[in-house]
Amino acid sequence: MPLIIPDKLPAGDLLQKENIFVMHDAVAVKQDIRPLRILMVNLMPDKAATETQLARVLANSPLQVELTLVRMGSHDSKNVLEEYLDTFYKTFQEIKDERFDGMILTGAPVETLSFEQVDYWDELCAILEYSKTHIYSNMYICWGAQAALYYHFGINKYPMDKKLFGVFEHKVIRAHTPLMRGFDDAFWAPHSRYTQVLKTDIESHAEIRILAESEEAGPHILATDNGRQIFIMGHQEYDRETLGLEYYRDVQKGIPVDVPKNYFKEDQPGKDVIVRWRGHASMLFANWLNYYVYQETPYDLTQLK
């Protein structure tokens, strides 16, 4: 089944070239099918790259998904033309009375700031509060996961000795959880962050389960027992080139950075990239859409509790 996206969204052309089934909303509205309504709150500076990464994994499912893009109205995006945002994005004020089957909150390059120092923190808190009653299942990614853990549970983040950067091996802790169905005992996932959430802080909240973790990267996939809140501490959705582009950008800016671990062959920049996380990325998002959204959300979203 297709991923439904806004008409003329640039990511659509790229996805179609990759033989990924997408459908523009003008066509989808003529079909007598209620697609899953997924809200993507995109906090990343490169909006188009993040849209494409998440669209790839959401489209790799037999379920029809309708994507609504939201940006922070209280933040001035310096890397995106206002025309692009006005055409393809809505603000929270425009959707705050609507209901959605699921929400994805992306990461953001603000993790060295305290949460309260982020200029759109108040607006993000309003969205997180809204998600309790207007969205069935929420997936938070990287800084978005840290922000949600802080807002909902008071779990803070802490600086690391150096940037966690690369692709790391993880082990499944709770194999019988629906989100982990089909996962191998061990799998790989990209990480790129300067801060961490402590395992001891997570374990102090009985309602949060650690589903997968890494000796090097720490807790990676967390979820509440009811599946309404899922926290992904890394970036399963990343493309082949994402970590490499970030590495070369930092080098060009003179930012001290290690070569992303387990990413280039022989860990040498310029060598081919070893992609070993995409299969489990598709499985993660497909499991979320199927077991935590499609199977659980009421057909009539006005009945959402």
Phi, psi and omega per residue, in radians:
M1 nan 2.723 -3.016
P2 -1.504 2.831 2.908
L3 -1.630 2.210 -3.119
I4 -1.639 2.166 -3.087
I5 -2.235 2.836 3.107
P6 -1.045 2.534 3.095
D7 -0.960 2.385 3.048
K8 1.191 0.202 3.051
L9 -1.074 2.173 -3.056
P10 -0.971 -0.574 3.135
A11 -1.033 -0.469 -3.108
G12 -1.067 -0.741 3.138
D13 -1.108 -0.747 3.139
L14 -1.132 -0.745 -3.128
L15 -1.133 -0.698 3.129
Q16 -1.145 -0.625 3.078
K17 -1.124 -0.466 3.112
E18 -1.549 0.161 3.120
N19 1.140 0.547 3.058
I20 -1.673 2.296 -3.007
F21 -1.329 1.849 3.054
V22 -2.131 2.694 3.127
M23 -2.412 2.317 3.121
H24 -1.359 2.619 -2.985
D25 -1.114 -0.424 3.107
A26 -1.142 -0.516 3.094
V27 -1.470 -0.740 -3.075
A28 -1.070 -0.592 -3.075
V29 -1.120 -0.341 -3.133
K30 -1.454 -0.165 -3.117
Q31 -1.609 2.499 -3.106
D32 -1.565 1.029 3.138
I33 -2.384 2.361 3.037
R34 -1.601 1.891 3.110
P35 -1.286 2.832 3.008
L36 -1.232 2.255 -3.141
R37 -1.618 1.962 -3.114
I38 -2.004 2.199 3.103
L39 -1.659 2.180 3.056
M40 -1.910 1.946 3.061
V41 -1.610 1.824 -2.976
N42 -1.714 1.884 -3.115
L43 -1.719 -0.066 -3.059
M44 -1.359 2.554 3.134
P45 -1.091 -0.769 3.123
D46 -1.515 1.494 -3.038
K47 -1.065 -0.775 -3.053
A48 -1.111 -0.715 -3.140
A49 -1.113 -0.749 -3.134
T50 -1.184 -0.711 3.082
E51 -0.982 -0.813 -3.075
T52 -1.162 -0.753 3.139
Q53 -1.037 -0.842 -3.107
L54 -1.280 -0.577 3.105
A55 -1.104 -0.647 3.131
R56 -1.037 -0.835 -3.069
V57 -1.334 -0.512 3.109
L58 -1.292 -0.525 -3.112
A59 -1.359 -0.259 -3.086
N60 -1.529 1.010 -3.067
S61 -2.659 2.643 3.099
P62 -1.335 -0.004 -3.087
L63 -1.649 2.539 3.084
Q64 -1.475 2.199 -3.048
V65 -2.154 2.273 3.079
E66 -1.863 2.115 -3.030
L67 -1.742 2.224 3.026
T68 -2.015 2.180 -3.066
L69 -1.703 2.326 -3.131
V70 -2.245 2.459 3.080
R71 -2.134 2.973 3.098
M72 -1.445 2.019 3.122
G73 -1.221 -0.379 -3.108
S74 -1.577 0.084 -3.097
H75 -2.108 2.372 3.113
D76 -1.575 1.878 -3.114
S77 -1.387 1.998 -3.057
K78 -1.509 -0.318 -3.041
N79 -1.754 0.033 -3.086
V80 -2.296 2.374 3.099
L81 -1.124 2.423 3.136
E82 -1.051 -0.582 3.111
E83 -1.070 -0.698 3.110
Y84 -1.108 -0.801 -3.138
L85 -1.127 -0.739 -3.137
D86 -1.137 -0.558 -3.087
T87 -1.357 -0.748 -2.957
F88 -1.942 -0.233 -3.054
Y89 -2.020 2.654 2.983
K90 -2.001 2.849 3.025
T91 -1.743 2.905 3.127
F92 -1.027 -0.656 3.140
Q93 -1.064 -0.519 -3.121
E94 -1.375 -0.367 -3.069
I95 -2.074 0.031 -2.958
K96 -1.130 -0.262 3.096
D97 -1.734 -0.006 3.135
E98 -1.606 2.849 3.076
R99 -2.111 2.604 -3.079
F100 -2.350 2.654 3.070
D101 -1.219 -0.688 -3.098
G102 -2.627 2.822 3.085
M103 -2.381 2.469 2.975
I104 -2.031 2.162 3.049
L105 -1.880 2.077 -3.034
T106 -1.388 3.052 2.989
G107 -1.318 3.124 3.128
A108 -2.753 2.563 -3.099
P109 -1.470 0.955 -3.085
V110 -2.262 0.284 -2.943
E111 -1.227 -0.317 3.107
T112 -1.360 -0.185 3.056
L113 -1.563 2.670 2.939
S114 -1.186 2.735 -3.097
F115 -0.995 -0.750 -3.088
E116 -1.193 -0.298 3.111
Q117 -1.422 -0.267 -3.132
V118 -1.227 2.271 -2.958
D119 -1.151 -0.352 3.126
Y120 -1.885 0.336 -3.060
W121 -1.024 -0.749 -3.129
D122 -1.085 -0.722 3.115
E123 -1.162 -0.706 3.122
L124 -1.132 -0.687 3.080
C125 -1.048 -0.684 3.112
A126 -1.102 -0.681 3.112
I127 -1.171 -0.752 3.139
L128 -1.127 -0.620 3.079
E129 -1.215 -0.753 3.096
Y130 -1.025 -0.616 -3.081
S131 -1.134 -0.382 -3.134
K132 -1.137 -0.549 -3.019
T133 -2.044 -0.304 -3.027
H134 -1.998 -0.058 -3.122
I135 -2.354 2.384 -3.075
Y136 -1.343 -0.979 -3.096
S137 -2.240 2.364 -3.046
N138 -2.093 2.307 3.059
M139 -2.000 2.146 -3.119
Y140 -1.951 2.384 -3.023
I141 -2.080 2.268 3.024
C142 0.908 -2.020 -3.141
W143 -1.081 -0.572 3.072
G144 -1.062 -0.633 3.091
A145 -1.208 -0.724 3.109
Q146 -1.100 -0.728 -3.137
A147 -1.120 -0.734 -3.132
A148 -1.185 -0.694 3.082
L149 -1.090 -0.665 3.129
Y150 -1.211 -0.796 -3.092
Y151 -1.202 -0.829 -3.035
H152 -1.410 -0.546 -2.997
F153 -2.229 -0.063 -3.137
G154 1.274 0.336 3.133
I155 -1.510 2.080 -3.058
N156 -1.597 2.931 3.076
K157 -1.852 2.773 -3.103
Y158 -2.369 2.554 3.122
P159 -1.179 2.637 3.067
M160 -1.788 2.865 -3.140
D161 -1.084 -0.632 3.056
K162 -2.678 2.958 -3.092
K163 -1.077 2.283 3.005
L164 -1.439 1.988 -2.906
F165 -2.532 1.997 3.104
G166 2.527 -2.836 -3.132
V167 -2.043 2.173 -2.973
F168 -2.165 2.598 3.124
E169 -1.418 2.432 3.139
H170 -2.220 2.760 3.044
K171 -2.099 2.524 3.113
V172 -1.375 2.258 -3.110
I173 -1.686 -0.681 -3.093
R174 -2.146 1.441 -2.992
A175 -1.168 -0.438 -3.070
H176 -1.524 -0.023 3.048
T177 -1.231 2.343 -3.101
P178 -0.929 -0.586 -3.126
L179 -1.105 -0.441 -3.092
M180 -1.718 0.096 -3.114
R181 -1.071 2.294 3.133
G182 1.530 -0.171 3.142
F183 -1.253 2.518 2.959
D184 -1.252 2.861 3.109
D185 -1.007 -0.610 3.100
A186 -2.218 2.488 3.124
F187 -2.625 2.916 -3.064
W188 -1.924 2.638 3.107
A189 -2.679 2.465 3.086
P190 -1.342 2.577 3.015
H191 -2.381 2.575 3.055
S192 -2.720 1.657 -3.079
R193 -2.832 2.750 3.136
Y194 -1.822 -0.126 -3.066
T195 -2.236 2.899 -3.094
Q196 -2.514 2.788 2.966
V197 -1.905 2.312 -3.048
L198 -1.355 2.423 3.136
K199 -1.059 -0.662 -3.140
T200 -1.107 -0.615 3.103
D201 -1.187 -0.686 3.116
I202 -1.141 -0.791 -3.079
E203 -1.185 -0.248 3.088
S204 -1.343 -0.124 3.105
H205 -1.971 1.833 -3.032
A206 -1.114 -0.389 -3.087
E207 -1.405 -0.142 3.114
I208 -1.850 2.275 3.112
R209 -1.945 2.406 2.992
I210 -1.513 2.043 -3.091
L211 -1.652 -0.508 3.138
A212 -2.671 2.541 -3.124
E213 -2.636 2.952 -3.111
S214 -2.305 2.500 3.072
E215 -1.088 -0.609 -3.106
E216 -1.583 -0.688 -3.018
A217 -1.725 -0.184 3.117
G218 1.432 -2.855 3.120
P219 -0.994 2.401 -3.073
H220 -2.114 -0.904 -3.137
I221 -2.033 2.121 3.134
L222 -2.186 2.720 3.097
A223 -2.747 2.595 2.980
T224 -1.345 2.779 -3.073
D225 -1.027 -0.611 -3.093
N226 -1.490 -0.031 3.104
G227 1.272 0.173 -3.129
R228 -1.396 -0.333 3.137
Q229 -2.368 2.136 -3.124
I230 -2.197 2.313 -3.053
F231 -2.097 2.129 3.117
I232 -1.971 1.934 -3.021
M233 -1.381 -0.279 3.105
G234 -1.930 -2.640 -3.046
H235 -2.348 1.237 3.092
Q236 -1.007 -0.458 -3.037
E237 -1.394 -0.103 -3.032
Y238 -1.048 2.559 3.053
D239 -1.406 3.031 3.093
R240 -0.948 -0.758 -2.963
E241 -1.633 -0.097 -2.945
T242 -1.050 -0.888 -3.117
L243 -1.137 -0.661 3.123
G244 -1.112 -0.787 3.109
L245 -1.064 -0.691 3.108
E246 -1.141 -0.710 3.132
Y247 -1.102 -0.871 -3.116
Y248 -1.135 -0.597 3.098
R249 -1.116 -0.780 -3.138
D250 -1.149 -0.710 3.118
V251 -1.064 -0.772 -3.133
Q252 -1.105 -0.560 3.141
K253 -1.481 -0.072 -3.129
G254 1.373 0.317 3.115
I255 -1.434 2.188 3.109
P256 -1.070 2.159 -3.108
V257 -2.650 2.417 3.046
D258 -1.366 2.752 3.005
V259 -1.109 2.311 3.139
P260 -0.972 2.236 -3.017
K261 -1.272 2.435 3.063
N262 1.032 0.550 -3.066
Y263 -1.986 -1.025 3.043
F264 -1.452 2.613 3.005
K265 -1.031 2.335 -3.121
E266 1.059 0.290 -3.126
D267 0.960 0.602 -3.140
Q268 -2.021 2.106 3.089
P269 -0.950 2.464 -3.120
G270 1.671 -0.376 3.050
K271 -1.310 2.903 3.106
D272 -1.052 2.635 3.091
V273 -1.497 2.386 3.072
I274 -1.674 1.921 -3.140
V275 -1.652 2.008 -3.108
R276 -2.410 0.389 -3.113
W277 -2.162 -0.176 -2.964
R278 -1.215 -0.627 3.138
G279 -1.065 -0.787 3.134
H280 -1.280 -0.468 3.047
A281 -1.098 -0.833 3.114
S282 -1.057 -0.713 -3.135
M283 -1.140 -0.708 -3.136
L284 -1.053 -0.862 -3.088
F285 -1.270 -0.616 3.085
A286 -1.138 -0.723 3.098
N287 -1.107 -0.728 3.111
W288 -1.064 -0.862 -3.120
L289 -1.074 -0.707 -3.071
N290 -1.342 -1.018 -2.952
Y291 -1.461 -0.461 -3.037
Y292 -1.895 -0.276 -3.135
V293 -2.020 -1.172 -3.054
Y294 -1.033 -0.785 -3.053
Q295 -1.309 -0.319 -2.972
E296 -2.010 -0.539 -3.055
T297 -1.241 2.372 3.061
P298 -1.113 2.535 3.131
Y299 -1.032 -0.756 3.095
D300 -1.568 1.855 -3.057
L301 -1.144 -0.271 3.076
T302 -1.215 -0.256 3.104
Q303 -1.568 0.061 -3.112
L304 -1.110 2.322 3.130
K305 -2.179 nan nan
